[in-house]
Amino acid sequence: MGENCQKKKRENNAYHIRKSVRDMVVYTIQNVIEDPPFSKLDLISCRNLLIYLGRDGQMFRNSWP
């Protein structure tokens, strides 16, 4: 069985992420302008995030390494 299959299980004609994987996830609010960045992090965010920041936020974000 491949690694991908070990992380999910089929139940009631749907696939679910196993609890052992879900328990590793931290859900929190992160202000990308004011809060310091997390380290060792995978981030999922809105693809159009920059359009909601306004000009100052866009300029600040563009200064990140």
Backbone hydrogen bonds, N-H to C=O, Kabsch-Sander energy under -0.5 kcal/mol:
donor,donor_aa,acceptor,acceptor_aa,energy
6,Q,2,G,-1.3
7,K,3,E,-0.7
7,K,4,N,-0.8
8,K,5,C,-0.8
9,K,16,H,-2.6
11,E,14,A,-3.3
14,A,11,E,-1.0
16,H,9,K,-2.7
18,R,7,K,-2.3
21,V,18,R,-1.0
22,R,18,R,-2.3
23,D,19,K,-2.6
24,M,21,V,-1.6
25,V,22,R,-1.7
27,Y,25,V,-0.5
28,T,26,V,-0.5
32,V,30,Q,-0.9
35,D,31,N,-2.2
45,S,43,L,-0.5
49,L,46,C,-1.7
51,I,48,N,-1.2
52,Y,48,N,-0.6
52,Y,49,L,-1.7
53,L,49,L,-0.6
53,L,50,L,-0.8
54,G,50,L,-0.6
57,G,53,L,-0.7
58,Q,54,G,-2.2
59,M,55,R,-2.4
60,F,56,D,-2.4
61,R,57,G,-2.5
62,N,58,Q,-2.0
63,S,59,M,-0.6
63,S,60,F,-1.1
64,W,61,R,-1.5
